[in-house]
Structure formats: structure tokens, C-alpha cells
Amino acid sequence: MLKTFAPAAIALAILTTACSRPAEQQIETGGADPRVIQARGTLAESEQATIAIFQSASPSVVLVVSRSVSSFNQEEIGAGTGFVWDEAGHIVTNNHVVQAQQIVVRTPGGEDVPATVIGRAPQYDIAVLRLERPTGAPPLPLGTSNDLQVGQATFAIGNPFGFDRTITSGIVSALGRQLPTQQGREIADVIQTDAAINPGNSGGPLLDSAGRVIGVTTAIYSPSGAYAGLGFAVPIDTVARVVPQLIESGRAPIAGIGVMAADQAIATRLGVEGVLVWQTARGSPAERAGLRSTDPQRGIMGDVIVRAEGQPVRRLVDLTNTLDRLGVGADIDLTVQRGNQTVELSIPIEDIGSGEGEGQTGRK
């Protein structure tokens, strides 16, 4: 992409040279004295810190290029960002960045290395790549998202619009956001930042002032499709839990109990505050525990999950977040409203499978 700007750069250089000649001539013929260049002095501490973060982290941030052939036999090319995860050279990026037939990683040195997707977690929009040959770049240091505070500094390094190795800075502008995915699930505890994030930044690292990865940039809110001040990153605590599973088995378990929730609009019309059980999957923990489904033909409303682990459940995301936090193999304690009765249940959490989804049209 940068090559397309070469003629303009040359023209600018020629123009600059041409404009400078009269000034040089004026100096030689005894014209005005040349301006004295003032000494810069020491850079501000904040500038030095930003420079150090970029110099340390950027060699481990790569451009991820995806290529596919459409049904009309036209090549479709997309681009995003990734970063070196471990000493083995695995690359972490967004799942939506690598929805293509061919993946190539371009290193900061300009080398194109073929890559293979070895694991996907669509429910978190995370994917892991294995390179055909290692780049030798070191893995980025990991931080934690558990102790982030609104107002602390953030730095995003990526390839917005294909302009590689771009750093932007900002702050954590909010915490605890929910971000919907194509799986009908919502990613919990998403970090909101005002560091400029644009198309092409997806999958890149969001860093703190110590240069540690605190999130993976994944989405922007923008009516125009470009930066509008709101960017979002998957928290590193979630990423650090999911990536080892992707490297080991190619997928991350989806924690669930096997219920299909009623559409929120239906629940609202019925005056339900909570998760209305529309259906339970055959043989699922929910069915074994006796959760009751809704029967619209007979006008029978199913169980309504109103609390999970003692905390209120007002929306589906409240339930799925708790399931994710507890994980497969644990039990979840639910409070269920069944007609005029309140029922307490403890239900084992199982892996409901990567193809089932977790939303109102899938199982939980």
C-alpha cells in the first residue's frame, strides 16, 4: 500500500528542493541571516515512555493478510493485526480476521510467512495461528485485566487501513462492557478505550503503560466505519485462559447447561424479568435437573432463571457470564421462578459444543 504513495513522495521532494533554491541563493548573496535551530532538550517522560513501549513491542506485532476467492472467482483480500504469544511463535489475532482460505503473516521486517489457523474461539472472537517458519520475535509480556482502572493509559499497536506498525494512545474509558459475537453470545468485561482504533487494528495488542498486553482490540463503535472515539478490546484474562486451550485442542469449551432461552422480546411481553427457559436439550444437565420448558400451544410458561450464584439474572448475558466464569466441570447454583414457587437448583456445567452457540437461538 505504501508503494502507491511513492510518486507523491518524489513529487514532494522535488517541490521541496525547487522551493529551497531561492533561499539558498539569498543566503549566498548576503540576504537575511539563516534561522538558528534551537536545541531540543530532553524529551518529556511521557514521550520517552511511549517511545520505549513502541520500540519494545512493535517487533512482535504483525500484519495478518487473508485471501479468499469469491463465488464470482474474484480475489478478496482482508487485513488485520496479530502478535507473538509465546516462545513457540504462535500468533494471536481475532477470529473474524482469519475467515479466509489463505492466511499470510507479514513480519515487521517485511517477510511474508504462510500461516495456518490451529484454533478458533468464535465466542470470544479469538484465533491462534501457527507460522510455517518462526519469525524469531519475542512474545509480548502479558498483564492482567482484573485490576484495570478507568483513566489509566492505553496504547494500541496495529495496522489501521494497512499502515503497518502504527501506535496510538489513550485511556481506559470504561470497563465491564458487553460485546455481542456472531455466536449469539456476549463477551464479558470488555475494555473500552479512546485510543484510536480503525479497520486493520483488529487482533492487535492493547498495552498498558508498562508495555504489557491487557487486551486484544476487536471492535469499534462508529456510524461511519472509521474511528469515532470508542474502541473495544477482549480482556487479557479471558484471552490467557482461552489461548492455551486453542493451542492444545483447537477449540475452547463452551460452558453451558443445555437450555434455549426465549427471545428477549417475548419475555418482555410476558412481563418476565430474567431468563425464560424456552426449551431444554435432550439429555442435557438442564433436562436432568428438571428445568421446565415453555409450551406456547398450551399457554404454559416455562421456568424463569432469576438468580445465578446468588446474583440477579436480568438478561441472558448475566447467565452466560456466570457460566463462563465458573467453567466446565463446576456446578452453577440457580434460583428459578416456577409459577408462584421459587425453586433452588444446582446444575453441572458441561461443554455444549462449539457449533451450538450460546444465544437466544442456541443452547446454554
C-alpha positions as CSV (number, residue, x, y, z in Angstrom):
1,M,0.0,0.0,0.0
2,L,2.8,2.4,0.8
3,K,4.2,1.9,-2.7
4,T,1.3,3.8,-4.1
5,F,2.4,6.9,-2.4
6,A,5.9,6.8,-3.9
7,P,5.2,9.2,-6.8
8,A,3.6,11.7,-4.4
9,A,6.6,11.4,-2.2
10,I,9.0,12.0,-5.1
11,A,7.0,15.0,-6.3
12,L,7.0,16.4,-2.8
13,A,10.8,16.0,-2.6
14,I,11.2,17.7,-6.0
15,L,8.9,20.5,-4.9
16,T,10.8,21.0,-1.7
17,T,14.1,21.1,-3.5
18,A,12.8,23.6,-6.0
19,C,11.4,25.9,-3.3
20,S,14.7,25.8,-1.4
21,R,16.9,27.2,-4.1
22,P,15.9,30.9,-3.8
23,A,16.5,30.8,-0.1
24,E,20.0,29.3,-0.6
25,Q,20.8,31.9,-3.2
26,Q,19.6,34.7,-0.9
27,I,21.9,33.5,1.8
28,E,24.9,33.3,-0.6
29,T,24.3,36.9,-1.8
30,G,24.2,38.4,1.6
31,G,20.4,38.3,2.3
32,A,18.7,37.7,5.6
33,D,20.6,35.7,8.2
34,P,19.6,32.0,8.4
35,R,17.4,31.0,11.3
36,V,19.2,29.3,14.3
37,I,17.9,25.8,15.1
38,Q,17.1,25.6,18.8
39,A,18.3,22.6,20.8
40,R,15.5,20.2,21.5
41,G,16.5,19.2,25.0
42,T,15.3,16.1,26.8
43,L,12.0,14.5,25.8
44,A,9.2,14.6,28.3
45,E,8.9,11.5,30.5
46,S,5.6,10.6,28.9
47,E,7.2,10.8,25.4
48,Q,10.1,8.7,26.5
49,A,7.7,6.1,27.9
50,T,5.7,5.9,24.7
51,I,8.8,5.6,22.6
52,A,10.1,2.8,24.8
53,I,6.8,0.9,24.6
54,F,6.7,1.1,20.8
55,Q,10.4,0.1,20.4
56,S,9.9,-2.9,22.7
57,A,6.5,-4.1,21.5
58,S,6.4,-3.4,17.7
59,P,8.8,-6.1,16.6
60,S,6.3,-8.6,18.0
61,V,3.3,-7.2,16.2
62,V,2.5,-8.5,12.7
63,L,0.2,-7.8,9.8
64,V,-2.3,-10.6,9.1
65,V,-3.4,-10.8,5.5
66,S,-6.3,-13.0,4.5
67,R,-7.0,-14.0,0.9
68,S,-10.1,-15.8,-0.5
69,V,-11.7,-16.4,-3.9
70,S,-15.4,-15.4,-4.0
71,S,-18.1,-17.3,-5.8
72,F,-17.6,-14.9,-8.7
73,N,-13.9,-16.0,-8.9
74,Q,-12.7,-12.7,-7.6
75,E,-9.9,-12.4,-5.0
76,E,-11.0,-10.9,-1.8
77,I,-8.2,-9.6,0.5
78,G,-8.6,-8.5,4.1
79,A,-6.0,-7.4,6.7
80,G,-5.8,-7.2,10.4
81,T,-3.2,-7.5,13.2
82,G,-1.7,-10.2,15.4
83,F,1.0,-10.5,17.9
84,V,3.5,-13.1,19.1
85,W,2.1,-15.1,22.0
86,D,4.8,-17.5,23.1
87,E,8.3,-18.7,22.6
88,A,6.9,-21.2,20.0
89,G,5.9,-18.3,17.9
90,H,2.1,-18.7,17.9
91,I,0.3,-15.6,16.7
92,V,-2.9,-14.4,18.5
93,T,-5.5,-12.5,16.5
94,N,-9.2,-12.0,16.1
95,N,-11.3,-14.9,14.7
96,H,-13.1,-12.6,12.3
97,V,-9.7,-11.5,10.8
98,V,-8.9,-15.1,9.6
99,Q,-12.1,-16.1,7.9
100,A,-10.3,-16.9,4.6
101,Q,-8.8,-19.7,2.6
102,Q,-5.2,-18.4,2.8
103,I,-3.5,-16.6,5.6
104,V,-0.2,-14.8,5.3
105,V,1.6,-13.0,8.2
106,R,3.9,-10.1,7.3
107,T,6.6,-9.5,9.8
108,P,7.9,-6.0,10.7
109,G,10.9,-6.9,8.6
110,G,8.7,-7.2,5.5
111,E,8.9,-11.0,5.2
112,D,5.7,-12.8,4.2
113,V,5.2,-16.1,6.1
114,P,2.3,-18.5,5.4
115,A,0.2,-19.3,8.4
116,T,-2.4,-21.9,9.5
117,V,-5.3,-21.4,11.8
118,I,-4.8,-24.0,14.5
119,G,-7.6,-22.9,16.9
120,R,-10.7,-20.7,17.0
121,A,-12.9,-19.5,19.8
122,P,-15.7,-17.6,18.0
123,Q,-17.5,-17.0,21.3
124,Y,-14.6,-14.7,22.2
125,D,-13.5,-13.7,18.7
126,I,-10.0,-15.1,19.3
127,A,-7.9,-17.3,17.0
128,V,-4.4,-18.7,17.1
129,L,-2.1,-19.0,14.1
130,R,0.9,-21.3,13.5
131,L,3.5,-19.9,11.2
132,E,5.3,-22.0,8.5
133,R,8.6,-20.8,10.0
134,P,9.1,-18.8,13.2
135,T,9.9,-15.1,12.9
136,G,12.2,-15.1,15.9
137,A,10.3,-12.2,17.5
138,P,9.9,-12.4,21.3
139,P,6.4,-12.9,22.8
140,L,4.8,-9.8,24.3
141,P,4.6,-9.6,28.1
142,L,1.2,-10.2,29.5
143,G,-0.6,-8.1,32.1
144,T,-3.9,-8.6,33.8
145,S,-7.3,-7.0,33.1
146,N,-8.6,-7.8,36.6
147,D,-7.1,-4.6,38.2
148,L,-7.6,-2.1,35.4
149,Q,-8.9,1.3,36.3
150,V,-10.8,3.8,34.3
151,G,-8.5,6.6,33.3
152,Q,-5.2,4.7,33.1
153,A,-3.2,4.9,29.9
154,T,-3.6,2.5,27.0
155,F,-1.6,2.0,23.8
156,A,-2.7,0.2,20.7
157,I,-0.3,-1.1,18.1
158,G,-1.6,-2.3,14.8
159,N,-2.1,-1.9,11.1
160,P,-5.0,0.5,10.6
161,F,-6.0,0.7,6.9
162,G,-2.8,-1.3,6.1
163,F,-0.5,1.3,7.6
164,D,1.8,-1.1,9.5
165,R,3.3,-0.6,12.9
166,T,1.1,2.3,13.9
167,I,0.8,3.2,17.6
168,T,-2.0,5.3,19.1
169,S,-2.6,6.2,22.8
170,G,-5.5,6.9,25.0
171,I,-7.0,5.8,28.3
172,V,-9.3,3.1,29.6
173,S,-12.5,5.0,29.1
174,A,-14.8,2.3,30.6
175,L,-14.8,-1.2,31.9
176,G,-17.3,-4.1,32.1
177,R,-18.8,-3.6,28.6
178,Q,-20.6,-6.4,26.9
179,L,-19.7,-7.2,23.2
180,P,-22.0,-9.4,21.1
181,T,-20.5,-12.0,18.9
182,Q,-21.7,-13.9,15.8
183,Q,-22.3,-16.9,18.1
184,G,-25.2,-15.1,19.8
185,R,-23.2,-14.9,23.0
186,E,-21.7,-11.8,24.6
187,I,-18.1,-11.3,25.6
188,A,-18.0,-10.1,29.2
189,D,-15.9,-7.5,30.9
190,V,-14.8,-5.9,27.6
191,I,-12.4,-3.0,27.8
192,Q,-13.4,0.3,26.3
193,T,-10.7,2.7,25.2
194,D,-10.4,6.0,23.3
195,A,-7.0,5.1,21.8
196,A,-7.6,5.4,18.0
197,I,-8.6,2.0,16.6
198,N,-9.6,1.6,12.9
199,P,-10.2,-1.2,10.5
200,G,-6.9,-3.2,10.4
201,N,-6.3,-2.8,14.1
202,S,-8.4,-5.9,14.8
203,G,-6.4,-8.6,16.6
204,G,-3.7,-6.3,17.8
205,P,-2.5,-5.8,21.4
206,L,-3.8,-3.2,23.7
207,L,-1.0,-2.3,26.1
208,D,-0.7,-0.6,29.5
209,S,1.9,1.9,30.4
210,A,4.3,-0.9,31.4
211,G,4.1,-2.4,27.9
212,R,2.1,-5.4,29.0
213,V,-0.8,-6.8,26.9
214,I,-4.1,-6.1,28.7
215,G,-6.5,-6.8,25.8
216,V,-6.9,-7.8,22.2
217,T,-8.5,-5.0,20.1
218,T,-11.6,-6.4,18.4
219,A,-14.2,-3.8,17.5
220,I,-15.1,-0.1,17.2
221,Y,-18.3,1.7,17.5
222,S,-18.6,4.0,14.5
223,P,-21.5,5.2,12.4
224,S,-19.1,6.0,9.6
225,G,-16.9,2.8,9.8
226,A,-13.9,4.8,11.0
227,Y,-12.6,5.8,14.4
228,A,-15.2,7.7,16.4
229,G,-13.7,7.6,19.9
230,L,-15.0,4.2,21.0
231,G,-12.8,1.1,20.7
232,F,-13.2,-2.3,22.4
233,A,-10.7,-5.0,23.5
234,V,-11.2,-8.5,24.7
235,P,-9.7,-8.6,28.2
236,I,-6.4,-10.4,28.5
237,D,-7.6,-12.5,31.4
238,T,-10.1,-14.1,29.1
239,V,-7.6,-14.4,26.3
240,A,-5.0,-16.0,28.6
241,R,-7.5,-18.6,29.6
242,V,-8.7,-19.4,26.1
243,V,-5.4,-19.4,24.0
244,P,-3.7,-22.4,25.7
245,Q,-6.9,-24.4,25.0
246,L,-6.8,-23.4,21.3
247,I,-3.2,-24.4,21.0
248,E,-3.8,-27.8,22.7
249,S,-7.1,-28.8,21.1
250,G,-8.1,-26.3,18.5
251,R,-11.1,-25.0,20.3
252,A,-12.3,-23.6,23.6
253,P,-15.1,-25.3,25.5
254,I,-18.4,-23.5,25.7
255,A,-19.7,-23.7,29.2
256,G,-23.5,-24.4,29.3
257,I,-26.3,-26.3,30.9
258,G,-28.3,-27.0,27.7
259,V,-31.2,-24.6,27.7
260,M,-32.6,-22.4,24.9
261,A,-33.7,-19.1,26.2
262,A,-36.8,-17.3,24.9
263,D,-36.3,-14.2,22.8
264,Q,-36.0,-11.2,25.0
265,A,-38.9,-9.5,23.2
266,I,-41.1,-12.4,24.1
267,A,-40.0,-12.4,27.7
268,T,-40.6,-8.7,27.9
269,R,-44.2,-9.0,26.5
270,L,-44.8,-11.7,29.1
271,G,-43.6,-9.4,31.9
272,V,-40.7,-11.7,32.7
273,E,-37.6,-10.3,34.3
274,G,-35.0,-13.0,34.0
275,V,-34.1,-15.7,31.5
276,L,-37.2,-17.6,30.4
277,V,-36.5,-21.2,29.5
278,W,-37.9,-21.9,26.1
279,Q,-36.6,-25.4,25.7
280,T,-34.1,-27.8,27.2
281,A,-31.8,-30.0,25.1
282,R,-32.4,-33.7,25.4
283,G,-30.1,-35.4,27.8
284,S,-28.6,-32.0,28.9
285,P,-27.9,-31.1,32.6
286,A,-30.9,-28.7,32.4
287,E,-33.2,-31.5,31.4
288,R,-31.8,-33.9,34.1
289,A,-32.2,-31.2,36.7
290,G,-35.9,-30.8,35.8
291,L,-35.9,-27.3,34.3
292,R,-39.3,-26.8,32.6
293,S,-39.7,-25.6,29.0
294,T,-42.3,-23.2,27.7
295,D,-45.3,-24.7,25.8
296,P,-46.8,-21.9,23.8
297,Q,-49.5,-24.1,22.3
298,R,-50.9,-24.9,25.7
299,G,-50.1,-21.4,27.1
300,I,-47.7,-22.8,29.7
301,M,-44.8,-20.6,30.6
302,G,-41.5,-22.3,31.5
303,D,-39.1,-21.7,34.3
304,V,-37.6,-18.3,34.7
305,I,-34.0,-18.2,35.9
306,V,-33.8,-15.1,38.2
307,R,-30.5,-15.7,40.1
308,A,-27.2,-17.4,39.4
309,E,-24.7,-17.9,42.2
310,G,-26.7,-15.5,44.3
311,Q,-26.6,-12.7,41.8
312,P,-29.6,-11.3,39.9
313,V,-30.1,-12.6,36.3
314,R,-31.9,-10.0,34.3
315,R,-30.6,-10.8,30.9
316,L,-29.1,-13.7,29.1
317,V,-25.6,-12.3,29.3
318,D,-25.9,-12.4,33.2
319,L,-26.3,-16.2,32.9
320,T,-23.7,-16.8,30.2
321,N,-21.1,-14.6,32.0
322,T,-21.5,-16.7,35.2
323,L,-21.3,-19.9,33.2
324,D,-18.0,-18.7,31.6
325,R,-16.6,-17.6,35.0
326,L,-17.3,-21.0,36.7
327,G,-16.3,-23.1,33.7
328,V,-16.9,-26.6,32.5
329,G,-16.9,-29.1,35.3
330,A,-18.3,-26.8,38.0
331,D,-21.8,-26.6,39.3
332,I,-24.0,-23.5,39.0
333,D,-26.5,-22.6,41.7
334,L,-29.7,-21.2,40.2
335,T,-32.8,-19.7,41.6
336,V,-35.8,-20.4,39.4
337,Q,-39.2,-18.9,39.4
338,R,-41.8,-21.7,38.6
339,G,-45.2,-20.2,38.6
340,N,-45.8,-19.0,42.2
341,Q,-43.0,-21.1,43.5
342,T,-39.2,-20.4,43.9
343,V,-37.0,-23.4,43.3
344,E,-33.3,-23.7,44.1
345,L,-31.2,-25.9,41.8
346,S,-27.6,-26.9,41.4
347,I,-26.8,-27.9,37.9
348,P,-23.4,-29.2,36.5
349,I,-21.9,-27.2,33.7
350,E,-20.8,-29.0,30.6
351,D,-19.2,-28.3,27.3
352,I,-22.2,-27.8,25.0
353,G,-20.1,-27.9,21.8
354,S,-18.6,-25.2,19.6
355,G,-21.3,-25.5,16.9
356,E,-24.3,-24.8,19.1
357,G,-23.9,-21.2,20.0
358,E,-25.0,-19.5,23.2
359,G,-27.6,-17.1,22.4
360,Q,-31.4,-16.9,22.2
361,T,-31.3,-19.1,19.1
362,G,-28.9,-21.6,20.7
363,R,-28.2,-23.6,23.8
364,K,-26.8,-22.5,27.1
